[in-house]
């Protein structure tokens, strides 16, 4: 089912639920609820949040189960926008749509959390109401944290009790939502991915610029139940790991140019989520496919480079012979007239008493392994009849035996 399949009657009923929303509590009503909660926490010798979460799990959790394993469970997250049956700029909470949809189904076939006995009791505590938060002496942020903790605990019990189809009223999933952080992990390991279905299509903005194959992949319910597209960091380590595991960076995804590369990136996120869930078989299957896709990509890249190397050089390069590059070493170009063989090992020194100057010169250079000297004739200087003065004696060193 998608947005277009929701009948007008469901949207009209959802509007009615919104308009009939509970009135704000008076200060006295909020204080009465707050005193009840504080008394319970003191009696249990627990902090307020710990007491409330334990109360939800122990007392309200059993009230969200169902004796019929085939009953469908509705889930919701945030608001719906741009629905074809909504007025311009109108928004409507998916809570009301899920409730209206459930009421329109055959009796006993579908349920939603706020309509269960446990859900109704938690609704009655009005934890989101400012009057209750004021009565508990909590500021806005503290009051929101308390209400979120209680509803997250009940949502977990509700998801665990779901044994059949889970119908999600959500488009894109926010990584900080109860749906993504609490309900979906329990559903994936409980009723299973094949029983999770989304009532709306993926938002068009998330699919823009992606290859058709990737758009189809991201639209599959199995994938949507695992990944999200919003960068999110949470100070709580567990929540941060959950958010990071399923994050698919759409900008990065659009930069990949082949269906195989984009598919590998999406399935890699699914494998990370499966790892956190402890779904070993899914981890092995997804990892194997990702490795196969990336190996195939790696094989194609060298093949393309080989084809480029085989291309004929330009005509002007074919006509002009290439000049040979001078012999160089890692220390620069060798002296002209010297041939170097770096593989030659050290040679033993020979006597310099040799019959010819050529052999004497070659022997004198034998201490340089790998160097073959090229002997050139040297013209003898003209004989000068004028006697030359003897060279001066070398200056006596003043060094004290250090040789410097």
TORTOR-579524 format. One record per residue (C-alpha): residue number from 1; residue in three letters; x, y, z. Coordinates in steps of 0.25 Angstrom, whole numbers. Layout:
NUM/ALA/X/Y/Z
...
REM end
This chain:
1/UNK/0/0/0
2/UNK/5/14/-2
3/UNK/0/28/0
4/UNK/-10/28/-12
5/UNK/-16/15/-7
6/UNK/-21/22/6
7/UNK/-36/25/4
8/UNK/-41/39/7
9/UNK/-49/33/18
10/UNK/-37/30/26
11/UNK/-31/44/24
12/UNK/-44/50/28
13/UNK/-44/41/41
14/UNK/-30/45/44
15/UNK/-33/59/43
16/UNK/-45/57/53
17/UNK/-36/50/63
18/UNK/-26/62/62
19/UNK/-37/72/64
20/UNK/-43/64/76
21/UNK/-29/63/82
22/UNK/-29/63/98
23/UNK/-30/77/104
24/UNK/-18/82/112
25/UNK/-18/78/126
26/UNK/-21/88/137
27/UNK/-10/91/147
28/UNK/-17/83/158
29/UNK/-19/71/149
30/UNK/-4/71/145
31/UNK/0/72/159
32/UNK/-8/60/163
33/UNK/-2/51/152
34/UNK/12/56/156
35/UNK/10/53/171
36/UNK/5/39/168
37/UNK/18/37/160
38/UNK/27/42/170
39/UNK/20/34/181
40/UNK/22/21/173
41/UNK/37/25/171
42/UNK/39/27/186
43/UNK/32/15/189
44/UNK/41/7/180
45/UNK/53/14/184
46/UNK/57/18/170
47/UNK/59/30/162
48/UNK/47/35/154
49/UNK/52/31/140
50/UNK/56/17/145
51/UNK/43/15/153
52/UNK/35/19/141
53/UNK/42/10/131
54/UNK/41/-2/140
55/UNK/27/1/142
56/UNK/24/1/127
57/UNK/32/-12/125
58/UNK/26/-19/137
59/UNK/12/-14/138
60/UNK/8/-9/124
61/UNK/16/-18/115
62/UNK/7/-30/117
63/UNK/-5/-21/113
64/UNK/0/-19/99
65/UNK/1/-33/95
66/UNK/-10/-40/86
67/UNK/-15/-54/87
68/UNK/-16/-55/72
69/UNK/-3/-57/65
70/UNK/-9/-53/52
71/UNK/-13/-39/56
72/UNK/-7/-28/48
73/UNK/1/-17/56
74/UNK/1/-3/51
75/UNK/14/6/54
76/UNK/16/21/52
77/UNK/26/31/52
78/UNK/25/47/51
79/UNK/16/54/41
80/UNK/12/52/27
81/UNK/14/63/17
82/UNK/9/66/3
83/UNK/-1/55/3
84/UNK/-10/56/-9
85/UNK/-22/57/0
86/UNK/-17/67/9
87/UNK/-19/82/7
88/UNK/-8/91/3
89/UNK/3/93/14
90/UNK/-5/83/23
91/UNK/2/73/32
92/UNK/-4/62/39
93/UNK/2/53/50
94/UNK/4/39/45
95/UNK/-1/35/59
96/UNK/-15/39/55
97/UNK/-14/33/41
98/UNK/-10/20/48
99/UNK/-22/20/57
100/UNK/-32/24/47
101/UNK/-26/13/38
102/UNK/-27/2/49
103/UNK/-42/6/52
104/UNK/-45/5/37
105/UNK/-41/-10/37
106/UNK/-49/-22/41
107/UNK/-51/-23/56
108/UNK/-39/-30/62
109/UNK/-31/-31/50
110/UNK/-22/-19/53
111/UNK/-17/-12/65
112/UNK/-8/1/68
113/UNK/0/4/81
114/UNK/-8/15/86
115/UNK/-21/7/84
116/UNK/-16/-5/93
117/UNK/-19/-6/108
118/UNK/-5/-3/112
119/UNK/-4/9/102
120/UNK/-17/15/107
121/UNK/-12/15/122
122/UNK/1/22/117
123/UNK/-6/32/109
124/UNK/-14/35/122
125/UNK/-1/39/129
126/UNK/0/51/120
127/UNK/15/51/121
128/UNK/16/61/109
129/UNK/7/71/116
130/UNK/14/83/122
131/UNK/5/83/134
132/UNK/10/69/138
133/UNK/25/73/135
134/UNK/23/85/143
135/UNK/17/77/154
136/UNK/30/68/154
137/UNK/38/80/154
138/UNK/45/77/140
139/UNK/49/87/130
140/UNK/44/84/115
141/UNK/57/76/112
142/UNK/56/67/124
143/UNK/41/65/122
144/UNK/43/61/108
145/UNK/54/51/112
146/UNK/45/45/122
147/UNK/33/44/113
148/UNK/42/38/102
149/UNK/48/28/111
150/UNK/34/23/115
151/UNK/28/22/101
152/UNK/41/15/96
153/UNK/40/4/107
154/UNK/25/2/103
155/UNK/28/2/88
156/UNK/39/-9/90
157/UNK/29/-18/97
158/UNK/19/-15/86
159/UNK/29/-19/75
160/UNK/33/-31/82
161/UNK/18/-36/83
162/UNK/17/-34/68
163/UNK/16/-47/61
164/UNK/10/-44/48
165/UNK/10/-32/38
166/UNK/16/-19/43
167/UNK/10/-8/35
168/UNK/19/5/36
169/UNK/12/19/34
170/UNK/25/26/30
171/UNK/33/31/18
172/UNK/47/33/22
173/UNK/52/29/35
174/UNK/59/38/45
175/UNK/70/31/52
176/UNK/66/37/65
177/UNK/52/33/65
178/UNK/46/22/74
179/UNK/42/14/61
180/UNK/57/13/56
181/UNK/64/12/70
182/UNK/54/3/77
183/UNK/43/-3/69
184/UNK/50/-8/56
185/UNK/62/-15/63
186/UNK/52/-23/70
187/UNK/43/-26/58
188/UNK/55/-30/49
189/UNK/59/-41/59
190/UNK/45/-44/63
191/UNK/34/-45/52
192/UNK/45/-43/41
193/UNK/48/-34/30
194/UNK/38/-41/21
195/UNK/27/-36/30
196/UNK/31/-22/30
197/UNK/23/-13/20
198/UNK/23/2/18
199/UNK/10/9/15
200/UNK/16/21/8
201/UNK/27/21/-3
202/UNK/41/26/-1
203/UNK/41/42/-2
204/UNK/45/46/-16
205/UNK/56/55/-11
206/UNK/63/43/-6
207/UNK/63/36/-19
208/UNK/67/48/-28
209/UNK/80/46/-36
210/UNK/81/31/-33
211/UNK/82/20/-44
212/UNK/68/13/-46
213/UNK/74/0/-41
214/UNK/77/8/-28
215/UNK/64/15/-27
216/UNK/57/1/-28
217/UNK/67/-5/-17
218/UNK/64/7/-7
219/UNK/49/5/-9
220/UNK/49/-9/-5
221/UNK/43/-11/9
222/UNK/54/-20/14
223/UNK/64/-9/11
224/UNK/55/2/16
225/UNK/54/-6/29
226/UNK/69/-5/31
227/UNK/75/8/26
228/UNK/73/23/27
229/UNK/78/35/20
230/UNK/81/45/31
231/UNK/94/48/38
232/UNK/92/47/53
233/UNK/101/47/65
234/UNK/96/43/79
235/UNK/103/45/92
236/UNK/98/31/96
237/UNK/108/21/90
238/UNK/97/10/87
239/UNK/88/19/80
240/UNK/100/25/72
241/UNK/104/11/68
242/UNK/90/8/63
243/UNK/89/21/55
244/UNK/103/20/49
245/UNK/101/5/45
246/UNK/89/8/36
247/UNK/93/21/30
248/UNK/94/22/15
249/UNK/101/35/10
250/UNK/92/39/-2
251/UNK/103/49/-7
252/UNK/113/38/-7
253/UNK/104/29/-13
254/UNK/101/38/-25
255/UNK/116/40/-27
256/UNK/117/25/-31
257/UNK/115/23/-46
258/UNK/111/8/-47
259/UNK/99/0/-42
260/UNK/108/-10/-36
261/UNK/116/1/-28
262/UNK/103/7/-23
263/UNK/97/-6/-19
264/UNK/109/-10/-12
265/UNK/109/2/-3
266/UNK/94/0/1
267/UNK/96/-15/4
268/UNK/108/-11/12
269/UNK/100/-3/21
270/UNK/90/-14/22
271/UNK/101/-24/26
272/UNK/105/-14/37
273/UNK/91/-14/43
274/UNK/90/-29/42
275/UNK/103/-30/50
276/UNK/97/-21/61
277/UNK/84/-29/61
278/UNK/92/-42/62
279/UNK/86/-48/49
280/UNK/98/-56/45
281/UNK/92/-63/33
282/UNK/89/-49/27
283/UNK/102/-44/30
284/UNK/109/-55/23
285/UNK/100/-54/11
286/UNK/101/-39/9
287/UNK/116/-38/12
288/UNK/118/-49/1
289/UNK/110/-41/-9
290/UNK/117/-28/-6
291/UNK/130/-34/-8
292/UNK/126/-40/-21
293/UNK/121/-27/-26
294/UNK/134/-20/-22
295/UNK/143/-31/-28
296/UNK/136/-30/-41
297/UNK/138/-15/-41
298/UNK/152/-16/-38
299/UNK/154/-26/-50
300/UNK/148/-16/-60
301/UNK/157/-5/-56
302/UNK/170/-11/-61
303/UNK/164/-16/-73
304/UNK/160/-2/-77
305/UNK/174/3/-74
306/UNK/180/-8/-83
307/UNK/171/-4/-95
308/UNK/176/10/-93
309/UNK/191/6/-93
310/UNK/189/-2/-106
311/UNK/184/10/-114
312/UNK/193/15/-125
313/UNK/201/27/-122
314/UNK/199/40/-130
315/UNK/205/41/-144
316/UNK/215/51/-140
317/UNK/220/42/-129
318/UNK/221/30/-139
319/UNK/229/39/-149
320/UNK/240/44/-140
321/UNK/249/34/-133
322/UNK/249/36/-118
323/UNK/262/41/-112
324/UNK/269/32/-102
325/UNK/269/37/-88
326/UNK/282/39/-81
327/UNK/286/28/-71
328/UNK/283/33/-57
329/UNK/284/27/-44
330/UNK/276/30/-31
331/UNK/287/41/-28
332/UNK/286/48/-42
333/UNK/293/46/-55
334/UNK/306/39/-56
335/UNK/318/46/-62
336/UNK/319/46/-77
337/UNK/328/35/-82
338/UNK/326/26/-70
339/UNK/318/13/-71
340/UNK/312/8/-58
341/UNK/308/-6/-55
342/UNK/301/-6/-41
343/UNK/301/-21/-40
344/UNK/316/-22/-41
345/UNK/322/-26/-27
346/UNK/335/-22/-21
347/UNK/347/-26/-29
348/UNK/361/-29/-23
349/UNK/372/-19/-24
350/UNK/383/-22/-34
351/UNK/398/-18/-34
352/UNK/400/-4/-41
353/UNK/413/-9/-47
354/UNK/407/-12/-61
355/UNK/413/-12/-75
356/UNK/404/-2/-81
357/UNK/398/11/-77
358/UNK/384/6/-81
359/UNK/385/-6/-72
360/UNK/391/3/-61
361/UNK/379/12/-62
362/UNK/369/1/-62
363/UNK/375/-5/-50
364/UNK/376/8/-43
365/UNK/361/9/-44
366/UNK/358/-5/-40
367/UNK/354/-1/-26
368/UNK/341/5/-32
369/UNK/332/-7/-35
370/UNK/324/-6/-47
371/UNK/331/6/-53
372/UNK/338/3/-66
373/UNK/348/15/-69
374/UNK/349/19/-83
375/UNK/364/23/-86
376/UNK/367/34/-95
377/UNK/381/38/-100
378/UNK/387/50/-93
379/UNK/396/59/-101
380/UNK/410/61/-94
381/UNK/413/76/-91
382/UNK/423/83/-99
383/UNK/437/83/-93
384/UNK/441/96/-86
385/UNK/456/99/-86
386/UNK/454/109/-75
387/UNK/456/102/-61
388/UNK/444/103/-52
389/UNK/445/106/-38
390/UNK/442/95/-28
391/UNK/429/95/-22
392/UNK/428/100/-7
393/UNK/429/90/4
394/UNK/415/87/10
395/UNK/411/95/22
396/UNK/413/87/35
397/UNK/400/84/41
398/UNK/396/90/54
399/UNK/387/79/57
400/UNK/389/72/71
401/UNK/388/58/64
402/UNK/374/59/61
403/UNK/376/59/46
404/UNK/368/71/43
REM end
